């Protein structure tokens, strides 16, 4: 059944409407706005439930000329992410009602959380690459605001800037990959498209389309490039090594933000993208053990991240830092799972998205309870919390053991799938590829260690200085309890399946998620999971992990200290980031001084230079060129050469301002003469060419006289002769209306110049020749850009109102000039425009008068 478009639009739009309403709601509800935001999330969760049982795309046109639509797609993977975003959102916003008591900036906090939830829903449901990119960047923007919530703390601002720089930069890489996919689709599908799903022409609309896209990418040699670009975007968002460094710093945000963004939603966007494009890069025939380029890239990246960040988690001294590194490690597990080919890889990645969201969101909320009630997050200062927080201890045990991969808790089953896929790949390829299952076990040992260390906060010895820890309020305790219960249910289903009792809904839902990340057209397989019932190599890998973890745990402190002693200088990824940004700061400061120096001329220079550069590059890229008339084309090089020679002579001489003005007049006269000569050769008869030549010659003489004028006033009076000669030229060219306009404008300019000259200084200072050279070159470039643009835009003869009216017969108008007919018969429009201008001017005057009374002129 196709999803209802109204439900999709309401689901994505409601959080943004709720965010817009938060400031008003906060005035009435105060801190209870948390429950208003939770209610919005609950309604969204209800809308998600309405999408269960549907499949397909629905959308509305957005930019039809570019084939860009606000298109959404519903399948198992999008429903999983949407369910996590809304379901965990309800828990987090409810939890915030207790945690954020007395905290500053609550209206901004709740509005931004809702806007983030809406952005994440947009990412999960997007079927169009442009729509996906739009919501992708909105998640970066809203997370920037949430991470930097404590605006008065330098560490918070540092963390927000780092996350924004890395995730937004990664998104730009991803966008380039999307543009290449759009270009490739024109050859592969016969028509360029941005649609990933939804329609016969979508990239993944059918197995044939997916195969055609892969073949076209390989034929054009961009397969590896698109894979790398999309991979960078996913790695930046999901904190894969070496782009993982922003995630630990992001823990400066309030704990509910960490639980929502950095365990269940935002960081899942990267792994979601990997799963979403997996059918585009993996052929249908790929089987467990296949070493496709996709597998080599993502399985390697995921296992590297899983291992490195698990080791870093052991070195953590803060509970949120430990959970941050563990998040990156489990995201690496998901990426590695999606990297392995075949059904096993799909099972690993899809199932662990669910499991990780449940136990990690729970643990972040538990960390918030500890910090809120114990007053510290330092691991060395905590222990024995079960005495004061018994319920929280049970919740933490369920989640921590699931994170450790201990059976029968939920994380064990998806890690078992990882071991199975790693073993199959190593066995199929042999040799050096046996490192794949070895690295999987090695990284998992450190996962076991930091998970048990977190659990020991409750079951270890209680420090004497810790004192009594109060129980948390119900709004803080209920959400992690619900999440831990759901994690426990996943584990219980695995136990019952072992004994042949299958609880269908969960298995069916996860099976739909798995099917969504398999090659298009692949047959869906029934999904189930259970405890090992016979000796298998991957079961042995799980047992080995637990045995090695138990054996190594007594040495945890030594491992902790040893790892920290190694994290010095270039070994730390943060060292490269900090030194890199510090090295760029001086250049940024100098560039800011050049670009933003408070001078209007500077802003105008950068603006027109950028306009001209982008326009010319656009013409060159599009392969267009102006169609010059023969006479004009032959004269144009002479004008350009003469202009360059005159400008160069002026720049490298001791020319006065008057001389420069004169040179400008000569140039104007030369250009007018050349254009007139072109018109003369094409349109003007020989009988009228003599007066035209005389008029233009007088204009040149007037321009030369300007250069000899002894004063500004004499120069302006002489320069006006040039303008009057142009007006006479228009009369000779049968354009009396243009001549009249030229005469009026020239007269007004002359009067204004004479009035202004009385106020100008007699000496302007010496010229900066380099600046004049820059301005002269820029003027030539801008002039050439405008000239080419005019030629290109007037090359065709489209139907316009002028041609329509000219072709029509209006004998009652009594006029043969189209301008006159328009002014007479359409005077109402002209008058309406004049009235609008006068009304705006009147409003401006009234505003200025009002501001004067309020001191607005200070």
N, C-alpha and C positions, 0 to 999 in steps of 0.2 A: 504494500500500500504506500502510495506517495505521501510524504509529509505535507501537512497543511502550512502554506506560506504564512498565514496570519499567526499561527503558533510560533513559527520560527522568528518572525519579525518581533513579536511580543517578547519572546524569550531573550533575544539579544538587546532589544531596546529598553526593556523594563529596568535593568540595573542603572542605565544612564539616566533615565527619568527619576529613579529613586535618588541617585547622586545629586541631581539638580534640586531635588526637594529637601535634601538634608539640612541646609542652612535655615530654612523656614521651620522645619520640624524641630530642630534643636532649640529654637526659641521657646517652643511650648513644652517639649519633653526633657530637655537638658540631657543628662547622661543616659537616660532611658532611650535615647535615639538608637542605641545599640540594638534594642529589640525591634525597633522599626526597620532597621537595616536587615536584621535577621528575618523579619517577616517578608521583606522583598526577596531575599534569597530563598525562603521557603516557597513562595509563589513560583519562583523560577524553577525550583526543583519539581514542583507540580507540573509545570509546563514541559519539563524534560520527560516526565513520566508519560505525558500525552504522546510523545514521539516513539515510545517503545512499540515495536511491531510495525514501524514504517521503515521505508528504505527508498532512497532516491534523492533527487535534487529539486529545488524550487527557488525562484528568485525573481528579481525585478531588474529591468535595464537601468544602468547607471550612466555609462558613457557609450551610447550605441555605436558611434563612429569608430571607436577603438575596440568594440566588442567586449567592453568591460561591464560586468553585471554584478549586482549585489546578490550573489548566488550562494545558497547554502546546501549542504549535502549531509544526509543522515545515514550512518551505518554503525556497526558495532564500536569502532574506535572513537568516532565523534561522540556517541552516546556515553562511552566510558568517561572521556575527559569532561563532557558537560555535566555528568552526574557528580564527578569529583569536585568540579568548580562550584556547583550549587550546594551539594550535600555537605561538603567540608566547609563551604561558606556559611551555612546555617550554624554549624558548630562553632566556627571561629568568631562570628559576630555575636553570638550568644555569650561566649567566653569573654569577649571584650567588655561586655557589660560589667563584669567584676574586675577584670584586670586593669582597665583604663580609668578606674575611679580616681578622680583628682588629677588626671594627666592633662597637659595642655593640648590645644589644637584639635579637640575632638570632632568638630564639624568637618574640618578638612580630612581628618582620619577616616571617618565613616563614608564620606562622599567619595574619597579616592579608592577605598576598598570596594565599594559598589561599582565604580567605574572600571576598576581592574577586573572584577568578576565578569562584567559585560564584555570587556576586551578579550578575556580568555574564552568566553563562550563563542565570540566571533572567530577566534583562531580555530577552535574545535570544529565548528560547523562550516567554515569557509570552503567553497568548492571552486573558487576562482583565485588565481595566484595574486592578483592585485588586491582583492578583498582580504586574502590571507596576510599579505604584507601590511596592509593598513592596520588590522587588528594586532598584528605582531608588534608593530612599533608602538601602538597604544599601550600594550603591556609593559614595554620598556619605560615609557613616559610615566605611567602611573606607579610602577615599582620604584622609579627614581624619587617620586614624591613620598612614597611610604618609607623607603629606606632612610631618606633624609628627614624623617618626621621631626626629630629633635634638632631644629635649625640652629640652636645656640651651641651645639657641640661640634667641635672641629672633626672628631672622628666620624660623626654621622654624615657630615657633608663630604668628607673624603670617601666614605663608602658609597654614597649616592653617586658621586662623580665617577668613581671607578666602575660601578655597575652600568651606568649609562654609557660610558665610553666603550666598554667591551661589548655589551649586548647590542647597542645601536650600530656599532661598526660591523659586528657580525651580521646584523640584518641587512646592511648595505651589500655585503658580499652575497648574501642570499638573493637579494633583488637582482643583482647582475646575473646570477644563475637563472632566475625566473625569466629575465629578458632573453637570454640565449635559448631557453626552452620555447619561448614564444616564437622566436625566429625559426628554430628548427621545425616547429609544428607546421609552418607553411609548406615545407617540402615533404614532411612526413604524412600530413593529413590533407594536403591540398588547399588548406586555408589556415592562416595564422589564428591561433586562439590562445586565450588566457585560461580557459576552462580546464581544470584538472579532472573534474567529474561533471556529470550531468549533461547528457546529449551525445548524439552519435559522433560529433566532431571533437569531443573532449579527449584529452591526452590519455586518460584511463577509462574512456567510455566503453572500450571493448578490448579483448585480448589482441585483436589485430592492430588497434591503434597503439597499444603499449609496445608491441613488437616493432611497429613502424617507427615509433619515436626512438627506440633503442638503436635500430638500424641506421636511422638518419643521423643520430648523434655520433655513432661510430664512423659512419661514412665521412662526415664533416670533421672528424677528429676532435670533437668537443666533449665526448663522453666523460673522460677523466676530469675535464675542466668544470663541467656542470656538477659532477659529483663532489669535487673539492669545494666549490663555491657554496653549494647547499650544505655541505658538511661543516664548513666554517660557521655558517649561521646557526646550525643546530648545536654545534659544540660551544659556541659563545653563550647561547641561552641556557644550555644544560650543564654548564660548568665542567666541560671536559678538559683534560690536561692538554696544553698549558694555560688554557683560558679559564681555569677553575678559580683563579685568585680572587675574583670579586665576591664569591659566595660567602667565605668566612667573614669578610668585612661587612657584608650585608646584614649580619647578625646584630649590628647596631640598631636596627629597627626594633620596634616593640615586638615582644614574643609572638603575639597573635599574627603579626605580619609574617614573621619567619615561618610559622606553622602553615600559613595559607599559601604564601608565594613560593617558599623555598623548600616545600616538601610535597605539596599536593597539586599545585597548579603551575605557576610560572615556569619553574625549571622543567616541568613536564612538557612544556611547549616544544623544547628542542627534541626530546625523544619522540614526541608525537609527530614532529616533522619527519624524523627518520623513518618511523613506521608508515607515515602517509605516502612518502615517495618510494618506499621499498618496492612496491609492485612495478614501478617505472624502471628500475635499474636491475632487478633480478629477473632473469628469464624463467618461464614457467617450468622448464625442465631441471632447474637447479635443485639439487638434493643435498641432504646433510653430508658434509664433507667436501662439497664443491668449493673450489678456491676462486670464486669470481672476484673481480676487482672490488666490487661492493664488500665482499667478505673480508678481503685483505685490509681494506680501509677501515671499516667500522668495527669489525671484531678486534682488530689490533688496537684501535683507539679506545674502545670500551674496556678491554682488559687492562690496558695501561692506566687508564683513569681509575678503574676499580682498585688496582693495587697501590698506586702512588698515593691516592687520597685516603685509603684505608691506613697506610703507614702514617700519614700526617695526622689522622684522627687519633692515633695512639699517642702522638706528641702533644695533643691539646691539653691546655690547662683550664679551660672554661667549658662548661657543659654545652653551651650553644655553639662554641667553636667545634667541639667534638661532633655534635649533630650536623653541623654544616659540612664538615669533611666527609662524614658518613653519607650525607645526601649525595654529594658528588660521586662517592664510591658506588652507591647503588644505582645512580643514573648511568654510570659506566657499565654496570651489569646489564642494564636494559639495552643500552646501545650495542653492547657485545651480542646480546641475544638477538636483536634485530639484524645484526651483521651476519650471523650464521645463516646459511641458506637452508631452504626446506622448511617443513612444518615445525621441527623442533625449535628453530630460531624464532619463528612467529610465536610459539607457545611461551618461550622464555620471556621475550620482551613484553608481550601483551599482559601476561599474568602478573609479572612483577610490577608493572605500572600500578595495578590495583593493590597488590600486597604492600608495596612500599608506601603508597599514599596513606594506607590505614595505619601501619605501625609508626611511620615517621611523624605524621601529624599528631598522633597520640603522644609521642615522646617530646615533641616541641611544647605541647600544652603542659605536659608534666614538668618540663624544664621551667616553664613560666610559673607554675605553682611553686616550685622550689625557690626560684629567685624572688618571687613575690612574698613568700612566707618566711623563708630563711634569711633573706636579705643579702645573699651572695650567690654567685655562679661559679666560684672557684672550686674545682674538683678537690683540691687538697684540703679545703675547709669544710667539706661535707662528708656525711656518713651516718649510718644508723637511723635514717629518716623513717623507717618502718614503725618505730616506736610512737612517733607523733602523727604520721600520715599512713595509717595502715591501708586504707582504701586506695590511696594513690600508689602505694607500693605494689598492690596486686595489679593495678592497671599498667604500671611500668614493667612488671615482670612479663605480662603477656606480650607487650610491644617489644621489649628488649630481646626476649628469646626468639621472637619472630625475626627481628633484625639480624640476630646472630645465625639464623638458619638452623636452629635446633628443632628436631621433630618432636611433636607433631604441629608446631606453631606455623603460622601461614607462610612466613618467609622461606621455610625449608623447601616447600614444594617447587616454587619458581627457581630457587637456586639449584635444585636437583635437575630441573630442565636444562639449566646452563651447563652443569657438569656433563649431562648426557650429550648435548650438542658439541661441547668442547672435545669430549672423548671421540665422538664420531668423526670430527674433523681431523684430529690428530691421527686416528687409526687409518683413515682413508688416504692421507697424504704421507704419513710416516716421516722419518728423518727429523729435521729441525722443527717440524710442525707438532711434534710431541710436546713442545714448549707450551702450546696452547692450553691443554688440560693442566700442565704443571703450574703455569702462571695463575690459572683459575683457582687452584687449591691454595697457592701461596697467598694470594690476595684475600681469600676467604678466611684464612687463619687470623689475619689482622682484623678482619670484620668481626670475628668471634671475640677477639680480645677486647676491642673497644666497647662492644655491646655488653659484655659481662662487667666491664669497668663501670659503665653507666648504671647497671643493675646494682652494683655494690654500693652505690650511694645510699641505697635503702637498707642493704643487708650487711654492710660493713660495720665497723665500730664507730660510735658517735663521738666526735671531738668534744672535749669538755667546754671549750669556748663557744660552741654552737648554741647551747641553751635550748629552751623549749620552742618548738615550731608549731604555730597555730594551724589548724585545719583550714583549707580554703573554703570560700563561700560556694554555695550550690551552683551558681552560674559558671564558676570556673571548674567545678568537679564533674558536672554532668557531661559536657562535650567529650572530654577524653575517655570517660567511661563508656559512652556510646560507641566511639570509634574503636576502643579496645574490644568491646563486645563483638563488633563486626569482624575485626581481625580474628577473634576467637572462633567465630562461626565458620570462617574460611578453613581454619584448622580442623574443626569438628567435621566438616564435609569431607575432608581428606581421610579422616579416621573411618567414617561410615562407609566411604567408597572402598576402603580396604577390605571391609567385610561384606561387600556386595550390595550395600544400601546406597543408592545414588539419589542425591537431592538435586533434582533437575534444573531449577531456575538459575542457580549460580553457574553450573556447568554450561548451560545453554547460552547464557549471556557472555561468558568468557569465550566460548566457541565462536560467537558472532564477532567479537573483537579480533580473535586470531584470524578469522576468515578475511577480515578487512585489510590485513597487512600481508596477505599472501598474493601471489601473482594473479592478475585478472583472469578469470575463467577457470581457476583451479577449483576443484570440487571441495566443498566443505567437509571436514571430518569431525566426528563427535569428540568432544573434549571431556576428559576426566583426569583426576589426579588422586594419588593414594600413597600410602606408606610402602616402602620397598618390602616385597614379600619373598624375594629370591636374590641371591648374590649377583649383583651386576657391577661392572666397573665404576659406573657413576655413583652407585650407592656406596661403594668402597671409597670414592673420593669424598663423599659427605662424611663418612665415618672417620677418615684420615684427618679431615679438617678439624673435627671436634676433638679428636685425640691430641693432635698437635696444639690446638688452642688451650686445652686443659693443662697440658704439660708446660706450655710457655707462660701461662697466666701468673704463676708465682714470680716470674722475672719481669712483670709488667713495668715496675718502676724503673728498672735498669734499661729496658727497651725505650721507655719514655725519655729518660735522660740521654741515652745514646743517640736517639733520633734528633733530639733538640740540639745536641752538640754538633751534629752534622749540618744543620740548617743555618749555614753562615754564608754570607756573600752571594756569589753567582749561583750557588746551589738552590737558593730560594727563587721561585718565580717572581715573587714580589720585588726582589732586588732589581730585576730587569724592568719591571713596570715603573717602579719609583724613579730609578735613574733615567729611564727613557723619558718620562714626563718632565722630570727636572731639567733634562738637557733641552727639551723643547720649549720650556718656559721663557728663556731669554729671547728666542726667536719670536715667540708669540707676543711678548711685550713690545719688541721692536715693530712687528707688523701692526699691532694695535696702534702704536704711535703714528705709523705712516697712514693707516686707513682711517682711524678715528681721532683726528687731531683738532676737531672743532671748526675746521674751515670748510665753507660751502664749496669752494673750488675743488677741494680734495674729494669730497663726496660726489660731486658732479663728474670728476675725472674717472673715478672708479666705476660709477654707474654707466656712463656712456661707453667706456672702454669695454666693460663686460657685455653691454648690449651689442656693440659692433662685433666683438669677437665671436659671441655665440651665434649671431645672425650669419656672419660670413662662414663659420664652421658648418652651420646648418645647410647653407647653400652648397658648400663643397661636398658635404656628406650626401646630400640628395642628388648631386650631379646636375644642378640647374645652372643655366647661364643666361644673361640678358641678351635679347635680340636687338643689336644696335643697328640703326640706319647706316647705310654705306658711308655717306658723307660725314656723319657724326662719328662713326667708328674710326675713320681715317684722321679726323681732327683731334680726337680725344688724347692720343699719345702726345701730340704736340703741346696740348694744354697741360698735361701732367708734368712733362719734362720742363716746360717753362716755369711752372709753379715751383717745382723743386729747386730750380736754379735761383729764382728770385728769393725764395725763403732762405736758402743757404747763404746767399749774398748778404741778406739783412742780418742773419744770426751772427755772422763772423765779420761784421763791420761795426763801427761806432755810430750806428744809425740812431737818429732821434725819434721821438714818438711821432712827430709830424711826418717824418720820412716813412715810418712804418705804416701809418695811416694811408699815406699816398700809395705805397706798394700794394696795400690791400685793395685800394681803389683800382689800381692797374689790373690786378688779378681779376676783380669782378668784371671790369670792362672787357678783359680778354675772353673770359668765359662767355659773357653775353654775346660778344662778337662771333665767337665760334658757333654758338647755337644759332645765332641769326644767319650765319653763312650756310649752315646746314639746311635751315628752313628756306633760305633763298634759293638754294640749288634744287629743292624738291617742290616747293609750293608757290613761290613768288615768280611772277613773270619778269622778263628782262626790262620791261618798261618801268617797273617800280623798283628795280634793284638799285638804281643810282641814288634816289632819296634815302633808301635804307642805309646804303653804304655811307652817305654823308652824315646821317644822324649818328650812326655807330662810331664813325671816325671822330665826330665832335665829342662823343662820350669818352673815347680814349684820350683825347686831348685834355678834357676836363679832369680825368683821373691823373694824368701826368702833372697837371697844374696843382693838384692837391699836394703832391710831394714837394712842391716848391713854395707852398703857402707859408708865410712868415708867422702865423699864429693859428691857434685853434679855431677862432671864429672864421678867419679867412679859409681855413681848410674845410670847415663844415659847409660854408657857403659855396665853395667850389665843388665839393663833393655832391651837393644837391643837384648841380647841373647834370651829373651822371644819371640821377634818378629821373629827372625831367626828360632826358634823352630816351630813357627806357620807355617812358610813357608815350613819347611821340612814336617810338618804334611800334608800340602796340596799336596806335592809331593807323599807321601805315599797313599793319598786318590785319586790318579789319576787325579789331577787337576793342571797340570803344568803351565797353563796360570795364574791361581790364585797365584801359588807359585812365579812365576816371578814377578807379580805385587807386591806381599808382599815384596819380596827382594828389589825391586827398592824403594818402599816407605820407608821401614825400613832404608835403607842406607841413603836416602835423609834426613829423619827425624833425624837420628843420627848426620849427618854433620851439619844440621841447629841448633840442640840443642847445639852442642859443640861451634858453633859460637856465639850463643845467650848467653850462660852461662857466657861468658867472660864479658858481659855488665850488668849482673844481680847483685843486692846487695847480700852481704853475709848473711844478716839477714832481714827477712820480717816483723818482729813484732810478737806479740803474737796472738794466735787465739782467736776470739770471739766464744766461744763454742756454744752459742745459734744460732749464724749465721751459723756456720758449721753444727749444727744439722738441721737447716732449709734447707740449701743447700743439705745436704745428703738426707734428706727425699724427697725433690723435685726431686733430681736426680733419686731416686728409682722410684718415681711415673712416671716421664717422660720415664724412661727406660722401665717400665712395660707397659706404654701406647704404645710405639713404638713396643715393643715385641708382644703385643696382636694384634696391627694393622697389623703387618707383617703376623702373623698366619692367621688372618681373610681374608686378601687380597690374600693370596696364597692358601687358602683352596680349591677354585674351579680351574678348568683348562680351562680357556676360550681360544678360538682360537686367536692366536697372530701371528705376522709375523714370529716369531721364529718357532712355530709349523708348520706353512704353508711351510716355506722353508725347514724345516727338513723332512717334508713328501714328498717334491718334489725331483726329481732326477736331479742332475746337474753333469753328468759324465765329461763334458768338463771343469768343474771348477778344477778338479783334487784334491779336498780336501774332507776330511771326517768330519772335525770340522766345525760346523755351523758358528762359529766366523770367521774363516779364509775365508769361502766362502763369507760371507757378506763383509768383508774387501776388498776382491778381486773384486767381481762382482758388489758391490755397492760403490766402492771407490769414485765415483763422489759426492755422498751425504756427505760422510765423509769429503772430501776436501772442499766442499761448506761450511760446518759448520766451518771448521778451518779458511777459508778465512773470514767468517763473524766475528769470534772472533778477528782475526788480524785487520780487518777493524775497529771494535769498539774500540780496543785498540789504533789504530792509531788516530782515531778521538779524543779520550780522551787526547792523548799526544798533539795533535795540539791545543785542547782547553786550556790545561794547559799552553802551550807556549804563546798563545794569551793573556791569563789572566795575565801572568807574565809581559807582556809589558804594561798592563793597570793597574798594581798595584793590581791585583786580589789576590795576595798572602798575602796581609796585613791581 
